[in-house]
Amino acid sequence: MKELYANAFGCADPQCKAPLYRLNSDETRTLNSRVAHICSRRENGPRWDPVMSPEENRAVGNLLLMCIPHSYEVDDPQRVHLYSIEVLRSWKEQQLAEYDRTRRGWQLTDAEAEEVIRESYTAEVIIQGDTINLGGQGGQAPSAGGAGGSAIGRSAIGGKGGPGGPVTINLGGTPGAAPGAGGGGAAGIDPESALLWRGPGRTPTVGQHEYLGMDSQAGGDTTFQMPKEMSSCAQEAAKVHWRAREFGQLVTPSQCLRCCLPIA
């Protein structure tokens, strides 16, 4: 990187007079350039040469110093056809000839060389697919906040995630779902718990905080009624079948256990 800047003063575009560094009034200087590749450093990029080795691709001969706008323009997909390999190599030769004539270049410090690398070799984002979701995903749990949005581009800033909503705590048990099933027991929370109190008014969320959880009522009796039109044998088989289920088994007798006749 230091070698590149030591042998060039301005943008490689012959029509551009921009210096590689802009001098400030306080005698400091600001980077005004980027390192461009004559042949792209990645496959399918601008002017990609499949025959060129990785070492040749990174070599000084394949690198060109340009002002910031022109470094982007030579790789613009809409204009890349105007900047062939031959054109950019010709610019490279003219840039070196200008240095030989004027002996003007830029001596970089280690920090300045690192800045050039950081600004010129930013991470590339290759996007494949029909849908790009940059928005943050909404909260998945009840009252959860949403995620922040993504950003693409050096100056882009993603949005902040949404705040979580109020949390509701239900202390009451739910009724039994099946006929005769017992209901759920009521819950209890410590009055000083952060889950119970919310906001400066110290108002309980839901339920009575003074009491511990209360037991639910017991489940009711389970009854089994036989249809009137069933025969006595069929009724007996149904009873046996029902009792077997209570013990975790599934038994359907094929004959009456009382008279041993086949059950229709």
C-alpha positions, 0 to 999 in steps of 0.5 A: 500500500505504501508503495502504491501511494509513494508512486502516485499523486492524483487520481488515475483518470487522466481527466481528473485532477483530484489528489489522493489526499486532500490537504486541510487548513490545519496542515492535516490531510484527509484520505480522498482516494480508494484502491481499485482493481483492474481485474476484479478480485472475485469471480463474476466481478468487473473485468474478472480474469480467470487465468490470473493467479491470486498473487497476481491479482493482489500485486501492485500491477493490478491495483489502481489509485483513484479518487473516491467517485471514480473508484466506484464508477469504474466498477458500476455495472451500468458503466463498466463496459466503458472501462476495459482492462486495456483502458485501466492498464493504460491509466496505470502507465500514465499515472506512473509516468506522471510520477516519474516526471514530477516525483510527487507522491504520498508517504504513508504512515502505518495508520494511514496505510491501515485506513486505506485498506479499511476503506478500500477493502470493505466487506462485500455483500452478495445477496441471492434470493427473491426476498430480502427482509431487512426489517426486524422480526417481531417479538415471539413471546407475549409482550416481547419487544421487536428486533431492530432493523438491518442496514446495508451500506456504509452510511445506513443505520438500522432502526431500533427494536420496539419496546416490550409491551405490558406483561399480564400475570393471571393468578387464577386457575383454569377450569377442568376441560373434561367432564368431571375434571378438577380445575387448576389451582390458583397461583401466589406471588410474593407482594414484593416481587418485581413480577407483581408490581409494575409502574410507580403506582405499585398496582397489582397486575392481576389477582389478590396478592395477599393470599397464597395459592388456593387449591382448586375444587376436586373433580366430580364423579365419573358416571357411565350410562348404558343405552336402553336398547343395548342387550344385557351381554352388550352392556356387560362387554361395555362395562368390561371395556370401560374398566380395562381402560381405567387400568391403562389397557384396551380390552374389547371382549368378543363374548359375554363374561357372564353367559359365554355367548358371542356378543353381536 
